[in-house]
Each structure stands twice: as C-alpha cells, then as structure tokens.
Amino acid sequence: MKKEDHKVRTWLRENRVRGIKLLQKIVQENSTRGNESSTQAVIIEKCRQLGLKLDIWEIGGNELKNHPAFFCDRKDFEGNPNLVAVLKGAGGGKSLILNGHIDVVPVGDETSWRHDPFSGHIEDGKMYGRGATDMKGGNVALLLAIESIIASEIKLKGDIIFQSVIEEESGGAGSLAAVLRGYRADGAIIPEPTNMKLFPKQQGSMWFRITVPGKAAHGGTRYEGTSAIEKAVLVIQRLQQLENQRNAKIKDPLYKDIPIPVPINIGKITSGEWPSSVPDTAIIEGRMGVAPEETMESAQLEMESCLQELGEQDGWLRENPLKIEWFGARWLPGSLEGDHPLMTELTNSFKEVMGRTPVIEASPWGTDGGILSNVGDTPVVVFGPGVTEMAHDANEYIVLDDLFAASEIIALTILNWCGVDDCN
Amino acid sequence: MKKEDHKVRTWLRENRVRGIKLLQKIVQENSTRGNESSTQAVIIEKCRQLGLKLDIWEIGGNELKNHPAFFCDRKDFEGNPNLVAVLKGAGGGKSLILNGHIDVVPVGDETSWRHDPFSGHIEDGKMYGRGATDMKGGNVALLLAIESIIASEIKLKGDIIFQSVIEEESGGAGSLAAVLRGYRADGAIIPEPTNMKLFPKQQGSMWFRITVPGKAAHGGTRYEGTSAIEKAVLVIQRLQQLENQRNAKIKDPLYKDIPIPVPINIGKITSGEWPSSVPDTAIIEGRMGVAPEETMESAQLEMESCLQELGEQDGWLRENPLKIEWFGARWLPGSLEGDHPLMTELTNSFKEVMGRTPVIEASPWGTDGGILSNVGDTPVVVFGPGVTEMAHDANEYIVLDDLFAASEIIALTILNWCGVDDCN
C-alpha cells in the first residue's frame, strides 16, 4: 500500500463517527423536490469548511430550458440552488467530477415507515431515512473521500469537482445546468446505489402515452361500436413484440444476467366509464428503456414505426390513428467502454479495499450519468453503496459499512486518477 | 275493419293534440331516479280521470328485498310511489298488463342538449326531452290506447292492468314489486323503444368485475414483478373466446341479423398508477348478455368456470387467483314463443295499422319483461315507438307519428286480446 493510500484509509477508519454524524444531519433534512435548500445548506457549509471553491447558483435561463436534453415540468428553481465545489489541483493531473443529487423522492405512505421518514435512526449498522440510500449515503461517501485527502494533507495534481445537484429524480436538469455552466472533466463517478457494483453503462428511459381511439355504443349492441380496450390489447401485444425484438439484439455480456435488458414497461391503462358501454378511448402509459449505445431519438422512432405499422394493418386504426406522446421525465443512457482507464482505476481500488473483483453490470435505470457523458462529454462510472430495491421504498436505509468502503474506494481512485503532487 | 277498431282509431286521430299535450306535460317533469313523484302524479291524475281503479304504493319490505330477482342499491323509495291502474273487464276475456317505467336516466352533459333536457320542445314532428323515447312516449301510447277505448264507450271482457313503475333503469325493483303485489295477467305489452319492431325475446344482462392481481416492481427491472396488465390481457382474450363460444351456440332465427346476439362487453379497465412501475392490480368491469332461454345463474357459472380454467393454466394466476364479482344492476332475460297468441294479435294489429308485416327480433338489452315473465309468469312482448340509439343520448326525442301508430296498434290488440263485451 502506498503511503497516501494508507493515510486516507486510516483517516476514514478513524473518523467513522464524524462521517455518520454528517450523514445523519443530511438525512434529517427533507430534500424532496422544491425543498432542497436546507439540505444543500449543510453540504455547502461542509464544503466551505473543507476550503473548496464554491459555486452556488439557481439554475434556469433559456440556454438550459431550450436545451434538447432538458425535460422538466418544474415551474421555477428559486431558493433551491445547485452547488459545485472545486478542490483545485496543482496541475498536470486528470480532473474528476464527483456527482451526487440532493433531491429525494417523496416519502410515500408515511404509515409504512417504522420511524419518521427523516429520522436518521441507526440500528444494526444501518441508517434509516428517505434518501439514506438514494443518494445521501453516496454523497457523504464523496465528501468523506475528499476530506480524507485534505485532512491527510495530500495535494492532488488534477481538479476534484464535487457537484451537489437538484432534480435528478425528475430528469436531470441540475446536472444539465452544471454541464452548461462549463463543468466537464476527464472522468466522473456517481455514487448512486449500485450495491457496490460498477456500472460503466446505464439504461436510459423515457415515458410514453398512447391514446387509443374507439367508438362508443351500448354494450348490448357492442358491434355498433369499436372497443378502445380491444384495440389497446393489440397495442400492448405489439409493444411486447417490440420489447422482444429490441432485447434479442442486445449481446453485451454486461447484460448476461439480466432477463430483459431494456424493458418496455406498460405501467398504466385506463379506459371506459361504464360497464355496459363500449369504451371510446383507452390511454396507455409506460416507460421505454433505452440501451446504453442507443439514442433516445432512435428508440422513439422504433416505437413510433412499430405502432405506425400496426395502424396500417388494422382497418379501424388506419382511419382513427393512435396518438403517441413522449411526456414527463426522461434519462439519457450512458455507455463507457469496459477497459476505460477510469474503470481500471476503480476496479483496482475496489480490489485493494474489498479484497475481491467487483461485479460489473449495466444499470437497469437512468442516472445523471447520461447527461454528463452525452452532453458533457465526460466518461462516467456509476458506483456506490446502497441497494436499488430500497431506493424509493418505505424504511429506506443504508448499510454504514458499505458507505465507508465506498468512500475508501473512491478516495484511492481519486489519488490514482488525479495524481499526487510530488511537492507534497 | 270492425266497428270498434274504427272507433278507437278515429278517436286517436282526432285527439292527437290532446295526446301531444299529455306527453309534453310528462316529459317536462324530471323523473330521474329519486325524483319520480311529480311525473307519477300526472299519470295518477290521468288514470283517475279515466276512472281506472288506482293502486298507489311505496315499494319496499322484506318480501321484495329478499327476493332473488331484487338487485337494487337504492336506500329507500319513500315519496316516489309505484302505480297500478286497472280497467276492470266484464269477465270472460283475457287480461293484459300494459307496463311502462316512469324513471329516466340522468341527462348527462347538459351542454350537449340543444334545448333544456326537460323542454318537451316540438320540431319537425319530434318531441325532445329526457325520457321522450325511453319511455314516456310509450307510456302515453298506452294511456291513449286505454282512453280511446273508454271514450269510444267500448266495454272489454278482460282486465287491462296499466302499470307505471319506478326503477326499471336500475334493475326492475318497481315491476318486481308489482308482481309480488299479485299483478299477473294472460299477457303483457311493454312499449320500450323498439323502433316499432316486435321483441318476443329479450336479452338479459348483468355486470361483472374481475380483479386481476400482479406484483409491483420498478419498470427498469420489470422482470422482478408480474404485470397485472399483462394478466388482464389474458383475461380479456379468454372472455372474447367465451363470447364466441356462447354466440356460436345461438341458432334462433330472431338473431339472424344480429352480429353478436349476447355480447360480453368489457366496458372498463383501470390498472397502474405510474408509467415506470409494474402495476400490481387491474380491475376489469363489463356487462354479460344473457340469452333469452338462459338463466342468469348458468351464464354466471359459465364465465366463472372459464376464468377458473384460465387460472389453472397460468402459473401466476394459479397462486394468485382472479376475483370475480357480480355487482350493480341486472335484468332477467325474457322469451316468448314466436307463435304465441299475443304475438299473433300484435302482428295482426300491426299489419292493419301499418299496412306491412312487422320486423320481429330479439332485444339486445334487458327490460322489465324478464321480471314479468320469469317471476310473474306473464307472457310478454316488447313493442313501442322510439329508437334505441336515442334512448340514453343527449337530445333524446320521439317521432310523434310513431307514438300514435303504436297507440293504434296497442288499442286494436287490446280489443282483440281482452275481447269486446257483447252487451256493448
């Protein structure tokens, strides 16, 4: 073990209580959409104490709102800033973005929680609370990694660009704003809850709404109408076929253990108002997964062509076309080659800390990685503590040991990636 | 033409204005469910003037509510009575029930109406208003037929039992109450809007609700859940098969021009709350048509067995069974042989008035005829002015010429069915 590695790992092990207190403080602040500021304030104060160069701003403006990757239905962002905090390097090293989102999803049914959703309650080595896993735990892993280096008085060559962004859960406007503000780097780590796996690729996703027309009639003479539900069944079957076709094409070994790499999920259907009437409209809503190497546009086009084809084959739909809308939030896919140097560094650090080879997969969901890589041209690996299943659930928790292990792995990766200044 | 036939037809032709005014008065009263009394009051006063023996009562009581044909979600019937008004015959003739319901369906979207829904507005030989067709027009045809006989000073042998009942649109509790009060006869005519066709058979119907279980999961890992929508598609397909099987068995020539004699209508489906979640429940609601010769119970059993079979074939449904409920309103089917004397009399009267043979079919919807025939053991033919399509629609109207033609046909049928007393 190199001298610096030893220093940061020792510091992290000796400062667990400090790290847990920081996480607890952050988890105890509610940062659901529109309420991010109080949590952001804790992060800002931490970065100020660490001596990082702070850039705090409220996102917005036409460049952002007119950007093709901007999908956001939030009216304004006033009072809930983005934060970028830079640890300037001495020069001559590679830069690294450490990106975490500060927003959390709603708590859902509060009665399903055993403790207050913002309790930060600790039990059996786990801390509970909305956002503990997704992804305040990851954010603290980043901050502790940075602090371990600063506290160990190590001077880096490359810059560390720490980002605490809003709006990830709603489509990534916060990270997009950071990219448009000029923040790019030679690599990026996003500690989303991957359960300590490395995700060089991430599935993108987008929502669709298909409106299926029918013609009303009395149920007793239903042959005088056209059932929107019957036509909706044709649409669902065609989407199932499309899902099969799209997934049959995916040969990437990262997906070898994933039954449906890029699912088309039909999440919702509503049709009809009265049992004895023929329904005149059906509305299907769902989520289309986008493969890491694919563009959103080509995936959209594929679904649109497939439904167009269905429309041509069905007499009723030919005269009464389906309407397809792409609405709501969306996440760009991300793809990094498996032998990219950032993967190599992370893998090595992982082995050093964990004593085993990491599992490498593709994520089944989108992250802000798609924006950093596609728009910001920054190579991204998603890697962090916490398990996906807990992420949006009641009684969300993070295993604290994983958080500290991830922090050690990230700290070692920073040292190797950014490089240690010799004059240190 | 017989002397009495001539008299009643002449009276009806000379008293069109009187008939139209009566209809207008009745159409202008709102008799939606729970508001039947003011319309009923006009009918009662008319029957009193005609010298009929009135039986006015509020329905209810345990005999009614515990009857197997009672399906009603109305809390109480207070203030909105049923009416039976009898024209006693001299004896020695056949009795005839003339049954019409006084309740009308809601007006729906008022802005779709060109006039007030209770205007009774007349234009181009049509009277407009909720219930004009379904079935205040038919009721007035009955009353005018009775009045034409009384005004012509014709004495009948058999009794005429005029019934103005509530609750037909919600499952027939009014007619059931009349049957249970003892009103039965040798025949019955119900002037529902058949567009002047004779319906010796009527389709029954009942509502079903099928709850389809699934298992929630994130859409990106949808293979970890079970889509209730996908399972609902299996249910819909199986119901389509069942509909085919059931209709293939129907060989009755009355159905020769009807594409689907007894449809299974899927009227409603709701499933899912979020586009990117796997839906954990789907609810399907619909209307099952019941063939005239079938019982409600055997039709229910057929659907239940068919879904049971599906459950046995599908691994998920075997462990997580479908739930089937029979809920809401229902109408018993009705069936009269084509050569029944009442059919013969109605056909003859029709020919005399219209100069052509009537169209004879089976109704695609239920009426109170199912209760009169199944529970009251009274042979029923459904025949009346007005077109089905208008029945529950905005701008409902009745063609006044049809109303008077139906009234003439019914008057002649009464004379022949009940018989004219020779001492007349």
Chai-1 contact restraints between the chains, C-beta under 6 A:
chainA,res_idxA,chainB,res_idxB,connection_type,confidence,min_distance_angstrom,max_distance_angstrom,comment,restraint_id
A,W207,B,P275,contact,1.0,0.0,6.0,A-B,restraint_1
A,G219,B,N265,contact,1.0,0.0,6.0,A-B,restraint_2
A,G219,B,G267,contact,1.0,0.0,6.0,A-B,restraint_3
A,G219,B,R287,contact,1.0,0.0,6.0,A-B,restraint_4
A,G220,B,P364,contact,1.0,0.0,6.0,A-B,restraint_5
A,G220,B,W365,contact,1.0,0.0,6.0,A-B,restraint_6
A,T221,B,P364,contact,1.0,0.0,6.0,A-B,restraint_7
A,R222,B,P263,contact,1.0,0.0,6.0,A-B,restraint_8
A,R222,B,N265,contact,1.0,0.0,6.0,A-B,restraint_9
A,Y223,B,P259,contact,1.0,0.0,6.0,A-B,restraint_10
A,Y223,B,I260,contact,1.0,0.0,6.0,A-B,restraint_11
A,I229,B,I266,contact,1.0,0.0,6.0,A-B,restraint_12
A,I229,B,I269,contact,1.0,0.0,6.0,A-B,restraint_13
A,V233,B,V233,contact,1.0,0.0,6.0,A-B,restraint_14
A,V233,B,I236,contact,1.0,0.0,6.0,A-B,restraint_15
A,I236,B,V233,contact,1.0,0.0,6.0,A-B,restraint_16
A,P259,B,Y223,contact,1.0,0.0,6.0,A-B,restraint_17
A,I260,B,Y223,contact,1.0,0.0,6.0,A-B,restraint_18
A,P263,B,R222,contact,1.0,0.0,6.0,A-B,restraint_19
A,N265,B,G219,contact,1.0,0.0,6.0,A-B,restraint_20
A,N265,B,R222,contact,1.0,0.0,6.0,A-B,restraint_21
A,I266,B,I229,contact,1.0,0.0,6.0,A-B,restraint_22
A,G267,B,G219,contact,1.0,0.0,6.0,A-B,restraint_23
A,G267,B,G272,contact,1.0,0.0,6.0,A-B,restraint_24
A,G267,B,W274,contact,1.0,0.0,6.0,A-B,restraint_25
A,G267,B,P275,contact,1.0,0.0,6.0,A-B,restraint_26
A,G267,B,S276,contact,1.0,0.0,6.0,A-B,restraint_27
A,G267,B,S277,contact,1.0,0.0,6.0,A-B,restraint_28
A,K268,B,G272,contact,1.0,0.0,6.0,A-B,restraint_29
A,K268,B,P275,contact,1.0,0.0,6.0,A-B,restraint_30
A,I269,B,I229,contact,1.0,0.0,6.0,A-B,restraint_31
A,I269,B,I269,contact,1.0,0.0,6.0,A-B,restraint_32
A,I269,B,S271,contact,1.0,0.0,6.0,A-B,restraint_33
A,T270,B,T270,contact,1.0,0.0,6.0,A-B,restraint_34
A,S271,B,I269,contact,1.0,0.0,6.0,A-B,restraint_35
A,G272,B,G267,contact,1.0,0.0,6.0,A-B,restraint_36
A,G272,B,K268,contact,1.0,0.0,6.0,A-B,restraint_37
A,W274,B,G267,contact,1.0,0.0,6.0,A-B,restraint_38
A,P275,B,W207,contact,1.0,0.0,6.0,A-B,restraint_39
A,P275,B,G267,contact,1.0,0.0,6.0,A-B,restraint_40
A,P275,B,K268,contact,1.0,0.0,6.0,A-B,restraint_41
A,P275,B,E285,contact,1.0,0.0,6.0,A-B,restraint_42
A,P275,B,G286,contact,1.0,0.0,6.0,A-B,restraint_43
A,P275,B,R287,contact,1.0,0.0,6.0,A-B,restraint_44
A,S276,B,G267,contact,1.0,0.0,6.0,A-B,restraint_45
A,S276,B,R287,contact,1.0,0.0,6.0,A-B,restraint_46
A,S277,B,G267,contact,1.0,0.0,6.0,A-B,restraint_47
A,E285,B,P275,contact,1.0,0.0,6.0,A-B,restraint_48
A,G286,B,P275,contact,1.0,0.0,6.0,A-B,restraint_49
A,R287,B,G219,contact,1.0,0.0,6.0,A-B,restraint_50
A,R287,B,P275,contact,1.0,0.0,6.0,A-B,restraint_51
A,R287,B,S276,contact,1.0,0.0,6.0,A-B,restraint_52
A,P364,B,G220,contact,1.0,0.0,6.0,A-B,restraint_53
A,P364,B,T221,contact,1.0,0.0,6.0,A-B,restraint_54
A,W365,B,G220,contact,1.0,0.0,6.0,A-B,restraint_55
